Amino acid sequence: MQKAVYALIELQEVDNRLDELKEERGDLPLIVEELENKFSQKNAEFKEKQEELKSSKIRQRELELVIEESKEKLGKFEEQLYQVKTNKEYDAITVQTDAAKTQLQEGEYELLALDESITELNKVITELEQEIGEVESELEENRLELNKKLQATADEENLLNQERRIVVDKASADLIKTYEMVREARNGQGIAKVFGNVCGGCHAYIPPQKIVEVKKMKQIFTCEACGRILVWHEIEE
């Protein structure tokens, strides 16, 4: 069990240094991730607006043809009115004329609204292009900065990760699992040294008999208050 305790201490030291390296990067990884998400969202919105503009222009052309056709019909109906000989013929042409007028008015009204929509879409697309350019520039700048920091610590981090794998392989899976769970819950600290009669992690009181057992290192003990795995502070010496 002594080997397991020493392994945990070594593992905590490695993890502490890995955490320090991550802290040196600051918020850059999070900033890059957020900018990547923003870039993807803006691009998706840009493509959506482009498709909407494409559909609107197709509909715009359709309406222009409908309006042109309606005007041609009205012209023909007006000519026919001068040639009718009966009231029945007159009524029939009048009905057709009214229908063509309605179609013309509805088409012109929709076309007007569509023209305004296309103008607005073009404006939005232009703004999105500018926003995408700004986000892309900011993203590239932060990526370069993050890559510099990663490259500066890459060798050390690789060695630490190799060392960590070796230590983990030497310890039992259950012990590592307990350590990882406590470490995640306690701000990266899975073990705590006992100083005097208190836990070095949370400063909770440790009974004398438990301290004696911790010193013996014949089994693993945890702090009843914070759950950290307890080790005696003079072990490393």
Residue frames as a rotation matrix with the C-alpha (Angstrom) as fourth column:
MET 1
0.561 0.828 0.000 0.00
0.828 -0.561 0.000 0.00
0.000 0.000 -1.000 0.00
GLN 2
0.188 -0.581 -0.792 2.99
0.303 -0.733 0.609 2.31
-0.934 -0.354 0.038 0.56
LYS 3
-0.770 -0.491 0.407 3.75
0.497 -0.062 0.866 2.16
-0.400 0.869 0.292 -3.14
ALA 4
-0.047 0.859 0.510 0.17
0.947 -0.124 0.295 3.17
0.317 0.498 -0.808 -3.89
VAL 5
0.681 0.272 -0.680 0.42
0.575 -0.773 0.266 6.19
-0.454 -0.573 -0.683 -1.58
TYR 6
-0.262 -0.865 -0.427 3.72
0.195 -0.481 0.855 7.29
-0.945 0.141 0.294 -3.13
ALA 7
-0.666 0.083 0.741 2.19
0.744 0.140 0.654 6.81
-0.049 0.987 -0.155 -6.57
LEU 8
0.430 0.900 0.076 -0.73
0.895 -0.436 0.097 9.06
0.120 0.027 -0.992 -5.63
ILE 9
0.450 -0.341 -0.825 1.63
0.293 -0.816 0.498 11.76
-0.843 -0.466 -0.267 -4.37
GLU 10
-0.663 -0.741 0.107 3.64
0.286 -0.119 0.951 11.56
-0.692 0.661 0.291 -7.58
LEU 11
-0.359 0.629 0.689 0.45
0.920 0.113 0.376 11.62
0.159 0.769 -0.619 -9.63
GLN 12
0.649 0.625 -0.434 -0.81
0.708 -0.705 0.044 14.71
-0.278 -0.336 -0.900 -7.79
GLU 13
-0.006 -0.744 -0.668 2.49
0.132 -0.663 0.737 16.51
-0.991 -0.084 0.103 -8.44
VAL 14
-0.815 -0.247 0.525 2.30
0.512 0.120 0.851 15.69
-0.273 0.962 0.029 -12.14
ASP 15
0.032 0.930 0.367 -1.33
0.972 -0.115 0.206 16.84
0.233 0.350 -0.907 -12.29
ASN 16
0.496 0.090 -0.864 -0.48
0.511 -0.834 0.206 20.05
-0.702 -0.544 -0.460 -10.45
ARG 17
-0.517 -0.768 -0.377 2.13
0.067 -0.476 0.877 20.91
-0.854 0.428 0.297 -13.07
LEU 18
-0.692 0.353 0.629 -0.23
0.716 0.230 0.659 20.02
0.088 0.907 -0.412 -15.91
ASP 19
0.418 0.880 -0.226 -2.83
0.905 -0.426 0.014 22.30
-0.084 -0.210 -0.974 -14.34
GLU 20
0.129 -0.468 -0.874 -0.24
0.250 -0.837 0.486 25.08
-0.959 -0.282 0.009 -14.12
LEU 21
-0.856 -0.461 0.235 0.49
0.303 -0.078 0.950 24.73
-0.419 0.884 0.206 -17.83
LYS 22
-0.230 0.865 0.445 -3.22
0.931 0.062 0.360 24.97
0.283 0.497 -0.820 -18.58
GLU 23
0.525 0.417 -0.742 -3.50
0.694 -0.714 0.090 28.06
-0.492 -0.563 -0.664 -16.39
GLU 24
-0.416 -0.783 -0.464 -0.66
0.257 -0.590 0.766 29.68
-0.873 0.199 0.446 -18.31
ARG 25
-0.765 0.216 0.607 -2.82
0.624 0.017 0.781 29.50
0.158 0.976 -0.148 -21.43
GLY 26
-0.870 0.450 -0.199 -5.45
-0.282 -0.788 -0.547 31.51
-0.403 -0.420 0.813 -19.58
ASP 27
0.054 0.993 0.106 -8.81
-0.173 0.114 -0.978 31.82
-0.983 0.034 0.178 -21.28
LEU 28
-0.478 -0.326 -0.816 -7.35
-0.792 -0.240 0.561 31.34
-0.378 0.915 -0.143 -24.76
PRO 29
-0.987 0.127 0.097 -8.69
0.155 0.906 0.395 27.79
-0.038 0.405 -0.914 -25.30
LEU 30
-0.240 0.958 -0.156 -12.18
0.705 0.061 -0.707 28.91
-0.668 -0.280 -0.690 -24.26
ILE 31
-0.002 0.174 -0.985 -11.95
-0.361 -0.919 -0.162 32.09
-0.933 0.355 0.065 -26.35
VAL 32
-0.807 -0.366 -0.464 -10.89
-0.560 0.223 0.798 30.09
-0.188 0.904 -0.385 -29.42
GLU 33
-0.820 0.545 0.176 -13.71
0.548 0.836 -0.035 27.59
-0.166 0.067 -0.984 -28.89
GLU 34
0.011 0.858 -0.513 -16.30
0.450 -0.463 -0.764 30.38
-0.893 -0.222 -0.391 -28.54
LEU 35
-0.170 -0.154 -0.973 -14.98
-0.645 -0.730 0.228 32.15
-0.745 0.666 0.025 -31.64
GLU 36
-0.982 -0.177 -0.062 -15.07
-0.168 0.686 0.708 28.90
-0.082 0.705 -0.704 -33.61
ASN 37
-0.462 0.884 0.067 -18.69
0.780 0.441 -0.444 28.39
-0.422 -0.153 -0.894 -32.61
LYS 38
0.148 0.487 -0.861 -19.53
0.038 -0.872 -0.487 31.99
-0.988 0.039 -0.148 -33.47
PHE 39
-0.592 -0.466 -0.658 -17.77
-0.637 -0.228 0.736 31.65
-0.493 0.855 -0.161 -36.84
SER 40
-0.947 0.265 0.182 -19.75
0.318 0.859 0.402 28.49
-0.050 0.438 -0.898 -37.64
GLN 41
-0.140 0.953 -0.268 -23.04
0.721 -0.087 -0.687 30.10
-0.678 -0.290 -0.675 -36.60
LYS 42
0.018 0.084 -0.996 -22.41
-0.340 -0.937 -0.085 33.21
-0.940 0.340 0.012 -38.68
ASN 43
-0.855 -0.381 -0.352 -21.48
-0.462 0.250 0.851 31.11
-0.237 0.890 -0.389 -41.70
ALA 44
-0.727 0.656 0.202 -24.61
0.661 0.748 -0.051 29.01
-0.184 0.097 -0.978 -41.31
GLU 45
0.124 0.775 -0.620 -26.73
0.433 -0.605 -0.669 32.17
-0.893 -0.186 -0.410 -41.04
PHE 46
-0.347 -0.362 -0.865 -24.96
-0.563 -0.658 0.500 33.64
-0.750 0.661 0.024 -44.07
LYS 47
-0.999 -0.037 -0.002 -25.72
-0.026 0.661 0.750 30.55
-0.026 0.750 -0.661 -46.19
GLU 48
-0.382 0.923 -0.043 -29.32
0.811 0.312 -0.495 30.56
-0.443 -0.223 -0.868 -44.99
LYS 49
0.156 0.404 -0.901 -29.77
0.006 -0.913 -0.408 34.20
-0.988 0.058 -0.145 -46.01
GLN 50
-0.687 -0.461 -0.561 -28.16
-0.560 -0.156 0.814 33.52
-0.463 0.873 -0.151 -49.37
GLU 51
-0.880 0.425 0.210 -30.62
0.474 0.808 0.351 30.69
-0.021 0.409 -0.912 -50.02
GLU 52
-0.017 0.897 -0.442 -33.47
0.694 -0.308 -0.651 32.94
-0.720 -0.318 -0.617 -48.91
LEU 53
-0.125 -0.117 -0.985 -32.26
-0.417 -0.895 0.159 35.65
-0.900 0.431 0.063 -51.29
LYS 54
-0.958 -0.265 -0.110 -31.99
-0.221 0.438 0.871 33.14
-0.182 0.859 -0.478 -54.13
SER 55
-0.552 0.824 0.129 -35.57
0.816 0.565 -0.124 31.94
-0.175 0.037 -0.984 -53.55
SER 56
0.099 0.582 -0.807 -36.80
0.357 -0.778 -0.517 35.53
-0.929 -0.237 -0.285 -53.30
LYS 57
-0.484 -0.362 -0.797 -35.23
-0.557 -0.576 0.599 36.45
-0.675 0.733 0.077 -56.62
ILE 58
-0.966 0.209 0.153 -36.82
0.257 0.724 0.639 33.42
0.023 0.657 -0.754 -58.29
ARG 59
-0.138 0.966 -0.217 -40.19
0.904 0.034 -0.426 34.47
-0.404 -0.255 -0.879 -56.89
GLN 60
-0.120 0.016 -0.993 -39.50
-0.062 -0.998 -0.008 38.05
-0.991 0.061 0.120 -57.97
ARG 61
-0.890 -0.262 -0.373 -39.03
-0.382 -0.016 0.924 36.90
-0.248 0.965 -0.086 -61.57
GLU 62
-0.713 0.691 0.116 -42.18
0.700 0.695 0.165 34.78
0.034 0.199 -0.979 -61.39
LEU 63
0.047 0.759 -0.650 -44.21
0.654 -0.515 -0.554 37.78
-0.755 -0.398 -0.520 -60.20
GLU 64
-0.433 -0.277 -0.858 -42.79
-0.374 -0.811 0.450 40.01
-0.820 0.516 0.247 -62.91
LEU 65
-0.996 0.080 -0.045 -43.95
-0.001 0.476 0.879 37.47
0.092 0.876 -0.474 -65.50
VAL 66
-0.377 0.910 -0.173 -47.40
0.909 0.328 -0.256 37.23
-0.176 -0.254 -0.951 -63.86
ILE 67
-0.006 0.328 -0.945 -47.73
0.233 -0.918 -0.320 41.03
-0.973 -0.222 -0.071 -63.85
GLU 68
-0.747 -0.337 -0.573 -46.60
-0.458 -0.363 0.811 41.26
-0.482 0.868 0.117 -67.47
GLU 69
-0.892 0.444 0.080 -49.09
0.409 0.719 0.562 38.56
0.192 0.534 -0.823 -68.44
SER 70
-0.161 0.865 -0.476 -51.90
0.838 -0.135 -0.529 40.26
-0.521 -0.484 -0.703 -66.51
LYS 71
-0.231 0.009 -0.973 -51.24
-0.189 -0.981 0.035 43.55
-0.954 0.192 0.228 -68.27
GLU 72
-0.957 -0.128 -0.260 -51.30
-0.280 0.170 0.945 41.85
-0.077 0.977 -0.199 -71.66
LYS 73
-0.616 0.787 -0.010 -54.63
0.786 0.616 0.055 40.21
0.050 0.026 -0.998 -70.80
LEU 74
-0.049 0.608 -0.793 -56.11
0.514 -0.665 -0.542 43.52
-0.856 -0.434 -0.280 -69.70
GLY 75
-0.588 -0.240 -0.773 -55.05
-0.450 -0.697 0.559 45.11
-0.673 0.676 0.301 -72.95
LYS 76
-0.970 0.232 -0.073 -56.72
0.080 0.590 0.803 42.35
0.230 0.773 -0.591 -74.96
PHE 77
-0.385 0.874 -0.297 -59.90
0.899 0.282 -0.335 42.48
-0.209 -0.396 -0.894 -72.87
GLU 78
-0.208 0.269 -0.940 -60.16
0.078 -0.954 -0.290 46.24
-0.975 -0.134 0.178 -73.35
GLU 79
-0.833 -0.123 -0.540 -59.92
-0.511 -0.207 0.834 45.77
-0.214 0.971 0.110 -77.11
GLN 80
-0.854 0.514 -0.078 -62.56
0.446 0.802 0.398 43.03
0.267 0.305 -0.914 -77.02
LEU 81
-0.408 0.730 -0.548 -64.99
0.546 -0.286 -0.788 45.28
-0.732 -0.621 -0.282 -75.13
TYR 82
-0.405 0.210 -0.890 -65.28
-0.557 -0.829 0.058 47.46
-0.725 0.519 0.452 -78.21
GLN 83
-0.781 0.023 -0.624 -66.18
-0.563 0.405 0.721 44.43
0.269 0.914 -0.303 -80.31
VAL 84
-0.860 0.487 0.152 -68.88
0.300 0.723 -0.622 42.79
-0.413 -0.489 -0.768 -78.16
LYS 85
-0.768 0.639 0.037 -72.38
-0.199 -0.293 0.935 42.56
0.609 0.711 0.352 -79.57
THR 86
0.285 0.887 -0.363 -74.36
0.194 0.318 0.928 41.16
0.939 -0.335 -0.081 -76.66
ASN 87
0.479 -0.009 0.878 -74.66
-0.778 -0.467 0.420 41.80
0.406 -0.884 -0.231 -72.93
LYS 88
0.984 -0.092 0.150 -73.64
0.014 0.888 0.459 38.21
-0.175 -0.450 0.876 -72.28
GLU 89
0.448 -0.868 0.212 -70.35
0.707 0.199 -0.679 38.71
0.547 0.454 0.703 -74.09
TYR 90
0.166 -0.323 0.932 -69.84
-0.286 -0.920 -0.268 42.00
0.944 -0.222 -0.245 -72.28
ASP 91
0.761 0.195 0.619 -70.44
-0.642 0.089 0.761 40.39
0.093 -0.977 0.193 -68.88
ALA 92
0.898 -0.439 -0.005 -68.05
0.439 0.897 0.047 37.55
-0.016 -0.045 0.999 -69.65
ILE 93
0.171 -0.867 0.469 -65.26
0.539 -0.316 -0.781 39.90
0.825 0.386 0.414 -70.67
THR 94
0.332 0.026 0.943 -65.93
-0.569 -0.792 0.222 42.07
0.752 -0.610 -0.248 -67.62
VAL 95
0.972 0.032 0.234 -65.52
-0.206 0.599 0.773 39.07
-0.116 -0.800 0.589 -65.34
GLN 96
0.592 -0.797 0.119 -62.24
0.785 0.536 -0.312 38.18
0.185 0.278 0.943 -67.03
THR 97
0.146 -0.500 0.854 -61.10
0.135 -0.845 -0.517 41.79
0.980 0.191 -0.056 -66.82
ASP 98
0.651 0.174 0.739 -61.84
-0.653 -0.368 0.662 41.97
0.387 -0.913 -0.126 -63.09
ALA 99
0.948 -0.312 0.066 -59.95
0.244 0.843 0.480 38.71
-0.205 -0.439 0.875 -62.52
ALA 100
0.319 -0.864 0.390 -56.95
0.774 0.000 -0.633 40.02
0.546 0.504 0.669 -64.45
LYS 101
0.254 -0.160 0.954 -57.03
-0.292 -0.953 -0.082 43.29
0.922 -0.258 -0.289 -62.48
THR 102
0.893 0.129 0.431 -57.15
-0.450 0.209 0.868 41.38
0.022 -0.969 0.245 -59.19
GLN 103
0.757 -0.648 0.084 -54.26
0.650 0.760 0.015 39.19
-0.074 0.043 0.996 -60.28
LEU 104
0.184 -0.676 0.714 -52.32
0.474 -0.575 -0.667 42.29
0.861 0.461 0.215 -61.33
GLN 105
0.464 0.071 0.883 -52.96
-0.555 -0.754 0.352 44.12
0.691 -0.653 -0.310 -58.04
GLU 106
0.965 -0.085 0.249 -52.05
-0.150 0.599 0.787 41.11
-0.216 -0.796 0.565 -55.92
GLY 107
0.571 -0.791 0.221 -48.91
0.799 0.472 -0.373 40.52
0.191 0.389 0.901 -57.97
GLU 108
0.148 -0.500 0.854 -47.82
0.147 -0.842 -0.518 44.14
0.978 0.202 -0.051 -57.73
TYR 109
0.695 0.173 0.698 -48.49
-0.619 -0.351 0.703 44.20
0.367 -0.920 -0.136 -53.99
GLU 110
0.915 -0.374 0.150 -46.48
0.241 0.806 0.541 41.00
-0.324 -0.459 0.827 -53.40
LEU 111
0.407 -0.795 0.450 -43.72
0.760 0.022 -0.649 42.22
0.506 0.606 0.613 -55.69
LEU 112
0.372 -0.218 0.902 -43.45
-0.298 -0.949 -0.106 45.48
0.879 -0.230 -0.418 -53.77
ALA 113
0.832 -0.027 0.554 -43.16
-0.541 0.173 0.823 43.62
-0.118 -0.984 0.130 -50.46
LEU 114
0.809 -0.538 0.237 -40.68
0.552 0.834 0.008 41.21
-0.202 0.125 0.971 -52.01
ASP 115
0.397 -0.665 0.633 -38.52
0.366 -0.518 -0.773 44.04
0.842 0.539 0.038 -53.33
GLU 116
0.495 -0.159 0.854 -38.32
-0.711 -0.639 0.294 45.47
0.499 -0.753 -0.430 -49.82
SER 117
0.904 -0.120 0.411 -37.46
-0.185 0.756 0.628 42.03
-0.386 -0.644 0.661 -48.46
ILE 118
0.665 -0.685 0.296 -34.69
0.704 0.445 -0.554 41.57
0.248 0.577 0.778 -51.04
THR 119
0.350 -0.511 0.785 -33.25
-0.158 -0.858 -0.488 44.97
0.923 0.047 -0.382 -50.16
GLU 120
0.617 -0.046 0.785 -33.23
-0.785 -0.097 0.611 44.03
0.048 -0.994 -0.096 -46.49
LEU 121
0.924 -0.270 0.271 -31.71
0.227 0.957 0.180 40.61
-0.308 -0.105 0.946 -47.23
ASN 122
0.507 -0.764 0.400 -28.90
0.494 -0.123 -0.861 42.21
0.707 0.634 0.315 -49.22
LYS 123
0.344 -0.318 0.883 -28.24
-0.618 -0.785 -0.042 44.52
0.707 -0.532 -0.467 -46.29
VAL 124
0.792 0.027 0.611 -28.19
-0.537 0.507 0.674 41.62
-0.291 -0.862 0.415 -43.81
ILE 125
0.855 -0.479 0.197 -25.88
0.518 0.785 -0.340 39.57
0.008 0.393 0.919 -46.05
THR 126
0.355 -0.732 0.581 -23.46
0.080 -0.595 -0.799 42.49
0.931 0.330 -0.153 -46.37
GLU 127
0.402 -0.139 0.905 -23.44
-0.856 -0.409 0.317 42.92
0.326 -0.902 -0.283 -42.59
LEU 128
0.915 -0.023 0.402 -22.91
-0.162 0.893 0.420 39.19
-0.368 -0.449 0.814 -42.09
GLU 129
0.687 -0.707 0.166 -19.97
0.495 0.288 -0.820 39.20
0.531 0.646 0.548 -44.51
GLN 130
0.169 -0.614 0.771 -18.37
-0.422 -0.752 -0.506 41.97
0.891 -0.240 -0.386 -42.48
GLU 131
0.554 0.118 0.824 -19.06
-0.830 0.148 0.538 40.20
-0.058 -0.982 0.180 -39.17
ILE 132
0.971 -0.202 0.127 -17.67
0.212 0.975 -0.069 36.91
-0.110 0.094 0.990 -40.50
GLY 133
0.424 -0.854 0.300 -14.51
0.269 -0.197 -0.943 38.69
0.865 0.481 0.146 -41.61
GLU 134
0.152 -0.327 0.933 -14.08
-0.770 -0.630 -0.096 40.28
0.619 -0.704 -0.348 -38.18
VAL 135
0.760 0.198 0.619 -14.70
-0.578 0.641 0.505 37.01
-0.296 -0.742 0.602 -36.32
GLU 136
0.894 -0.447 0.015 -12.34
0.384 0.750 -0.538 35.14
0.229 0.487 0.843 -38.64
SER 137
0.228 -0.832 0.505 -9.62
-0.108 -0.537 -0.836 37.71
0.968 0.136 -0.212 -38.05
GLU 138
0.218 -0.072 0.973 -10.08
-0.948 -0.254 0.193 37.59
0.233 -0.965 -0.123 -34.28
LEU 139
0.937 0.177 0.302 -10.17
-0.247 0.946 0.210 33.79
-0.248 -0.272 0.930 -34.36
GLU 140
0.687 -0.726 -0.018 -6.95
0.371 0.372 -0.851 33.57
0.624 0.578 0.525 -36.34
GLU 141
0.090 -0.647 0.757 -5.22
-0.527 -0.676 -0.515 35.98
0.845 -0.353 -0.401 -33.98
ASN 142
0.353 0.127 0.927 -6.21
-0.925 0.194 0.326 33.97
-0.138 -0.973 0.186 -30.89
ARG 143
0.999 -0.027 0.019 -5.37
0.031 0.975 -0.219 30.67
-0.013 0.220 0.975 -32.57
LEU 144
0.393 -0.913 0.104 -1.84
0.096 -0.072 -0.993 31.90
0.914 0.401 0.059 -33.31
GLU 145
-0.037 -0.369 0.929 -1.42
-0.849 -0.479 -0.224 33.05
0.527 -0.797 -0.295 -29.71
LEU 146
0.683 0.363 0.634 -2.73
-0.659 0.680 0.321 29.74
-0.315 -0.637 0.704 -28.36
ASN 147
0.921 -0.359 -0.149 -0.48
0.198 0.763 -0.616 27.75
0.335 0.538 0.774 -30.71
LYS 148
0.115 -0.909 0.401 2.53
-0.359 -0.414 -0.836 29.73
0.926 -0.048 -0.374 -29.50
LYS 149
0.051 -0.019 0.999 1.73
-0.998 -0.028 0.051 28.86
0.027 -0.999 -0.020 -25.88
LEU 150
0.897 0.334 0.289 1.06
-0.344 0.939 -0.018 25.23
-0.277 -0.083 0.957 -26.77
GLN 151
0.708 -0.685 -0.169 4.34
0.135 0.367 -0.920 24.92
0.693 0.629 0.352 -28.68
ALA 152
0.018 -0.728 0.685 6.27
-0.687 -0.507 -0.520 26.52
0.726 -0.461 -0.510 -25.82
THR 153
-0.159 -0.007 0.987 5.07
-0.934 0.324 -0.148 23.85
-0.319 -0.946 -0.058 -23.37
ALA 154
0.590 0.510 -0.625 4.49
-0.737 0.656 -0.161 20.93
0.328 0.556 0.764 -25.75
ASP 155
-0.136 -0.739 -0.660 7.66
-0.252 0.670 -0.698 18.99
0.958 0.072 -0.277 -24.83
GLU 156
-0.867 -0.187 0.462 7.13
-0.473 0.018 -0.881 19.35
0.156 -0.982 -0.104 -21.10
GLU 157
-0.008 0.964 0.267 3.46
-0.954 0.073 -0.292 18.47
-0.301 -0.257 0.918 -21.37
ASN 158
0.463 0.118 -0.878 4.22
-0.586 0.784 -0.203 15.35
0.665 0.609 0.432 -23.42
LEU 159
-0.557 -0.755 -0.346 6.76
-0.156 0.504 -0.849 14.18
0.816 -0.419 -0.398 -20.84
LEU 160
-0.726 0.356 0.589 4.32
-0.670 -0.171 -0.722 14.86
-0.156 -0.919 0.362 -18.00
ASN 161
0.351 0.916 -0.192 1.57
-0.936 0.336 -0.110 12.91
-0.036 0.219 0.975 -19.74
GLN 162
0.153 -0.396 -0.905 3.95
-0.314 0.849 -0.425 9.99
0.937 0.350 0.006 -20.30
GLU 163
-0.858 -0.500 0.120 4.95
-0.226 0.157 -0.961 10.09
0.462 -0.852 -0.248 -16.65
ARG 164
-0.341 0.821 0.458 1.30
-0.911 -0.169 -0.375 10.25
-0.230 -0.546 0.806 -15.67
ARG 165
0.487 0.534 -0.691 0.46
-0.732 0.681 0.011 7.15
0.476 0.500 0.723 -17.70
ILE 166
-0.316 -0.707 -0.633 3.31
-0.099 0.688 -0.719 5.24
0.944 -0.164 -0.287 -16.06
VAL 167
-0.900 -0.001 0.436 2.13
-0.431 -0.150 -0.890 6.21
0.066 -0.989 0.134 -12.57
VAL 168
0.021 0.998 0.067 -1.50
-0.990 0.030 -0.135 5.37
-0.137 -0.064 0.989 -13.35
ASP 169
0.316 0.053 -0.947 -0.48
-0.509 0.852 -0.122 1.96
0.801 0.521 0.296 -14.70
LYS 170
-0.677 -0.676 -0.292 1.29
-0.078 0.460 -0.884 1.20
0.732 -0.576 -0.365 -11.41
ALA 171
-0.808 0.425 0.407 -1.75
-0.525 -0.209 -0.825 1.96
-0.266 -0.881 0.392 -9.24
SER 172
-0.677 0.641 0.362 -5.02
0.594 0.766 -0.246 0.05
-0.435 0.049 -0.899 -8.94
ALA 173
-0.644 0.491 0.587 -7.90
0.438 -0.393 0.809 1.14
0.628 0.778 0.039 -11.16
ASP 174
0.386 0.845 -0.369 -10.22
0.791 -0.098 0.604 1.65
0.475 -0.525 -0.706 -8.15
LEU 175
0.062 -0.450 -0.891 -7.71
0.805 -0.505 0.311 3.88
-0.590 -0.737 0.331 -6.38
ILE 176
-0.904 -0.395 0.163 -7.15
0.402 -0.658 0.637 6.00
-0.144 0.642 0.753 -9.48
LYS 177
-0.275 0.894 0.354 -10.92
0.587 -0.136 0.798 6.25
0.762 0.427 -0.487 -9.96
THR 178
0.488 0.420 -0.765 -11.34
0.872 -0.262 0.413 7.51
-0.027 -0.869 -0.494 -6.39
TYR 179
-0.370 -0.744 -0.557 -8.49
0.640 -0.639 0.428 9.98
-0.674 -0.198 0.712 -6.84
GLU 180
-0.867 0.045 0.496 -9.94
0.423 -0.459 0.781 11.30
0.262 0.887 0.380 -10.10
MET 181
0.122 0.992 0.033 -13.42
0.740 -0.113 0.663 11.72
0.662 -0.056 -0.747 -8.62
VAL 182
0.447 -0.016 -0.894 -12.09
0.795 -0.452 0.405 13.64
-0.411 -0.892 -0.190 -5.61
ARG 183
-0.624 -0.771 -0.126 -9.73
0.585 -0.568 0.579 15.68
-0.518 0.288 0.806 -7.77
GLU 184
-0.593 0.476 0.649 -12.59
0.544 -0.356 0.759 16.74
0.593 0.804 -0.048 -10.04
ALA 185
0.462 0.867 -0.188 -14.76
0.693 -0.220 0.686 17.68
0.554 -0.447 -0.703 -7.07
ARG 186
0.691 -0.253 -0.677 -11.98
0.561 -0.404 0.723 19.48
-0.456 -0.879 -0.138 -5.15
ASN 187
0.912 -0.241 -0.331 -10.47
-0.351 -0.877 -0.329 21.91
-0.211 0.416 -0.884 -7.63
GLY 188
0.548 -0.695 -0.465 -7.79
-0.461 0.212 -0.862 19.55
0.697 0.687 -0.205 -8.91
GLN 189
-0.436 -0.733 0.523 -6.60
-0.841 0.124 -0.527 18.28
0.322 -0.669 -0.670 -5.50
GLY 190
0.363 0.575 -0.733 -7.24
-0.341 0.814 0.469 14.56
0.867 0.080 0.492 -5.00
ILE 191
0.142 -0.368 -0.919 -4.94
0.810 0.576 -0.106 14.16
0.569 -0.730 0.380 -2.01
ALA 192
0.648 0.029 0.761 -4.30
-0.318 -0.898 0.306 16.26
0.692 -0.440 -0.573 1.09
LYS 193
-0.383 -0.838 -0.389 -1.36
0.220 0.326 -0.919 16.23
0.897 -0.438 0.060 3.47
VAL 194
0.711 0.553 -0.434 -2.06
0.522 -0.002 0.853 15.97
0.471 -0.833 -0.290 7.17
PHE 195
-0.326 -0.769 0.549 -0.43
0.040 -0.592 -0.805 18.81
0.944 -0.241 0.224 9.10
GLY 196
-0.782 0.040 0.623 -0.53
-0.615 -0.212 -0.759 18.37
0.102 -0.976 0.191 12.85
ASN 197
-0.739 0.592 0.322 -4.06
0.320 0.729 -0.605 17.19
-0.593 -0.344 -0.728 13.44
VAL 198
0.208 0.832 -0.513 -5.85
-0.277 -0.453 -0.847 18.81
-0.938 0.318 0.136 10.50
CYS 199
0.368 0.026 0.929 -6.45
0.810 0.481 -0.335 18.05
-0.456 0.876 0.156 6.82
GLY 200
-0.567 -0.701 -0.433 -4.25
0.363 -0.684 0.632 20.22
-0.740 0.201 0.643 4.64
GLY 201
-0.745 0.332 0.579 -7.05
0.584 -0.093 0.806 20.51
0.322 0.939 -0.125 2.10
CYS 202
0.094 0.899 0.428 -9.99
0.293 -0.436 0.851 21.71
0.952 0.046 -0.304 4.15
HIS 203
-0.627 -0.490 0.606 -8.42
-0.404 -0.461 -0.790 22.14
0.666 -0.740 0.091 7.64
ALA 204
0.556 0.831 0.026 -10.89
-0.519 0.323 0.791 19.73
0.649 -0.454 0.611 9.20
TYR 205
0.062 -0.492 0.868 -9.85
-0.970 0.175 0.168 18.03
-0.235 -0.853 -0.466 12.45
ILE 206
0.189 -0.097 -0.977 -8.34
-0.434 0.884 -0.172 14.54
0.881 0.457 0.125 12.05
PRO 207
0.924 0.198 0.327 -8.59
-0.379 0.351 0.856 12.16
0.055 -0.915 0.399 15.08
PRO 208
0.134 -0.961 0.240 -5.18
-0.934 -0.042 0.354 11.10
-0.331 -0.272 -0.904 16.51
GLN 209
0.027 -0.103 0.994 -5.77
-0.070 0.992 0.105 7.40
-0.997 -0.073 0.019 15.87
LYS 210
0.874 0.331 0.357 -6.54
0.332 0.132 -0.934 8.11
-0.356 0.934 0.005 12.22
ILE 211
0.705 -0.681 -0.198 -3.34
-0.707 -0.650 -0.280 10.14
0.062 0.337 -0.939 11.92
VAL 212
-0.075 -0.718 0.692 -1.37
-0.646 0.564 0.515 7.18
-0.760 -0.408 -0.506 13.27
GLU 213
0.302 0.289 0.908 -2.95
0.375 0.840 -0.392 4.93
-0.876 0.460 0.146 10.64
VAL 214
0.995 0.034 -0.096 -2.25
-0.067 -0.497 -0.865 7.46
-0.077 0.867 -0.492 7.89
LYS 215
0.321 -0.947 0.014 1.44
-0.918 -0.307 0.253 7.48
-0.235 -0.094 -0.967 8.89
LYS 216
-0.049 -0.320 0.946 1.61
-0.224 0.927 0.302 3.68
-0.973 -0.197 -0.117 8.69
MET 217
-0.218 0.041 -0.975 0.45
-0.950 -0.239 0.202 3.78
-0.224 0.970 0.091 5.04
LYS 218
-0.879 -0.066 0.473 -1.04
-0.052 0.998 0.042 0.30
-0.474 0.012 -0.880 5.28
GLN 219
-0.197 0.832 0.519 -4.36
0.959 0.273 -0.073 1.43
-0.202 0.484 -0.851 3.81
ILE 220
-0.713 -0.006 0.701 -5.96
0.375 -0.848 0.374 4.44
0.593 0.529 0.607 2.18
PHE 221
-0.250 0.634 -0.732 -7.81
0.854 -0.212 -0.475 6.94
-0.456 -0.744 -0.489 4.36
THR 222
-0.328 0.214 0.920 -9.89
0.612 -0.694 0.380 9.90
0.720 0.687 0.097 3.25
CYS 223
-0.998 0.042 0.048 -10.88
-0.063 -0.739 -0.671 13.11
0.007 -0.673 0.740 4.99
GLU 224
-0.469 0.883 -0.033 -14.42
0.840 0.434 -0.327 12.78
-0.275 -0.181 -0.944 6.29
ALA 225
0.030 0.474 -0.880 -15.06
0.184 -0.868 -0.461 16.46
-0.982 -0.148 -0.113 5.56
CYS 226
0.104 -0.054 -0.993 -13.70
-0.776 -0.629 -0.047 16.96
-0.622 0.776 -0.107 2.02
GLY 227
0.903 0.331 0.275 -13.14
-0.141 0.832 -0.536 13.39
-0.406 0.445 0.798 0.81
ARG 228
0.476 -0.794 -0.378 -9.49
-0.772 -0.171 -0.612 13.94
0.421 0.583 -0.695 -0.17
ILE 229
0.727 -0.346 -0.593 -7.10
0.384 0.921 -0.067 11.01
0.570 -0.179 0.802 0.19
LEU 230
0.903 -0.327 0.279 -4.93
-0.427 -0.597 0.680 11.68
-0.056 -0.733 -0.678 3.25
VAL 231
0.464 -0.845 -0.266 -1.12
0.547 0.510 -0.664 11.40
0.696 0.163 0.699 3.30
TRP 232
0.627 -0.313 -0.714 1.35
0.647 -0.301 0.700 12.40
-0.434 -0.901 0.014 6.00
HIS 233
0.985 -0.114 -0.131 3.15
-0.162 -0.877 -0.452 15.68
-0.063 0.467 -0.882 5.21
GLU 234
0.257 -0.962 0.092 6.64
-0.761 -0.143 0.633 14.27
-0.596 -0.233 -0.769 5.91
ILE 235
0.696 0.062 0.715 6.36
0.203 0.939 -0.278 11.37
-0.688 0.339 0.641 3.47
GLU 236
0.937 -0.303 0.171 8.19
0.110 -0.208 -0.972 13.16
0.330 0.930 -0.162 0.65
GLU 237
0.440 -0.812 0.383 11.09
-0.882 -0.471 0.013 13.99
0.170 -0.343 -0.924 2.96
